[in-house]
């Protein structure tokens, strides 16, 4: 009985308006930390685990440069910071290429950090969904779990 109560307490925010829903193909983590701090933590955490950042972009600044052109269509969700990065790990690239060369389409991996209404979100593709029925599906699940662990740890520190 104790385990059911614990499960209810843990899952309650996900079922009663506390969760910010996302599509099934998206991993979405959220925190009250400022988006720039989240970005810095994530960058450092990935690199400390040998997931090297190969490209980064401040999408929010780029979008703001076109605000006048977009007029009423500009930033309707009122996002604050919007930053993305692409990252990779050569060991994982090799492992997935060995399992199924088509999975090289995932590399480099990427994620985006954005802020809305005082909450920061970190979003990235759910690779396991994209790799469904691939010979490398189990390896992709391992990779996804490792990246998620790194990201969650970065948000907790």
PEJO-V872689 format. One record per residue. N is the residue number from 0. SS is DSSP state (helix for helix, strand for strand, loop for the rest). PSI is psi in degrees with one decimal (999 if undefined). NEAR is the number of other C-alpha atoms within 12 Angstrom. Layout:
# PEJO-V872689
n->(N N)
ss->(SS SS)
psi->(PSI PSI)
near->(NEAR NEAR)
This chain:
# PEJO-V872689
n->(0 1 2 3 4 5 6 7 8 9 10 11 12 13 14 15 16 17 18 19 20 21 22 23 24 25 26 27 28 29 30 31 32 33 34 35 36 37 38 39 40 41 42 43 44 45 46 47 48 49 50 51 52 53 54 55 56 57 58 59 60 61 62 63 64 65 66 67 68 69 70 71 72 73 74 75 76 77 78 79 80 81 82 83 84 85 86 87 88 89 90 91 92 93 94 95 96 97 98 99 100 101 102 103 104 105 106 107 108 109 110 111 112 113 114 115 116 117 118 119 120 121 122 123 124 125 126 127 128 129 130 131 132 133 134 135 136 137 138 139 140 141 142 143 144 145 146 147 148 149 150 151 152 153 154 155 156)
ss->(loop helix helix helix helix helix helix helix helix helix helix helix helix helix helix loop loop loop loop loop loop loop loop loop loop strand strand strand strand strand strand loop loop loop helix helix helix helix helix helix helix helix helix helix helix helix helix helix loop loop loop strand strand strand strand strand strand strand helix helix helix helix helix helix helix loop helix helix helix helix helix helix helix loop loop loop loop loop strand strand strand strand strand strand strand strand strand strand loop helix helix helix helix helix helix helix helix helix helix loop helix helix helix helix helix helix loop loop strand strand strand strand strand strand strand strand loop loop strand strand strand strand strand strand strand loop helix helix helix helix loop loop loop loop loop loop helix helix helix helix helix helix helix helix helix helix helix helix helix helix helix helix helix helix helix helix loop)
psi->(-36.6 -38.1 -37.6 -41.2 -43.8 -44.3 -41.1 -44.4 -41.2 -41.5 -14.4 -49.4 -24.4 -16.6 -17.8 67.7 -1.9 -17.9 146.3 105.1 152.0 159.6 154.5 -27.8 12.7 129.6 128.9 116.9 148.3 155.1 162.5 -1.6 152.8 145.1 -40.0 -36.7 -40.0 -47.7 -47.8 -43.3 -44.4 -45.1 -52.1 -41.3 -43.8 -48.6 -33.4 -19.7 19.6 27.6 96.3 133.2 123.0 -14.7 142.9 150.9 138.5 87.7 -33.0 -43.9 -41.2 -42.1 -40.0 -32.9 -24.1 14.7 -42.5 -40.3 -36.9 -23.7 -123.7 -15.5 -4.4 122.9 51.9 -23.6 2.5 50.4 143.4 -121.7 138.0 108.2 143.2 160.3 151.4 138.6 159.8 166.6 121.1 -33.6 -43.3 -37.0 -45.9 -43.4 -44.0 -34.3 -36.4 -36.4 -41.3 105.3 -25.4 -23.0 -9.0 -15.0 -20.5 -17.9 140.5 154.5 159.5 158.1 163.1 139.7 131.2 161.3 139.7 125.0 35.9 0.6 138.7 141.5 146.0 122.0 143.7 158.7 145.0 96.4 -34.9 -34.6 -40.7 -26.8 10.0 133.5 7.4 149.6 -19.8 12.5 -42.6 -36.8 -37.3 -39.3 -39.9 -45.7 -47.2 -42.5 -40.1 -45.2 -43.3 -41.4 -45.5 -44.2 -44.4 -39.8 -39.5 -35.4 -23.2 -28.2 999)
near->(7 8 9 11 11 11 13 15 14 15 15 15 14 15 13 13 10 12 18 22 19 18 13 15 17 24 30 26 35 31 31 20 27 25 33 27 26 37 35 24 25 42 36 24 28 33 23 17 24 20 31 27 29 21 20 22 21 22 22 26 18 16 24 21 15 16 16 12 12 13 13 12 14 18 25 13 14 19 24 26 33 33 34 33 32 26 31 29 28 20 17 32 28 20 22 32 23 19 20 24 19 20 31 25 16 30 30 23 34 35 39 37 43 38 31 25 18 17 25 30 41 42 36 31 28 29 36 27 21 24 29 18 17 22 20 29 27 23 28 37 24 20 31 29 18 22 35 28 20 26 38 25 21 28 30 18 16)
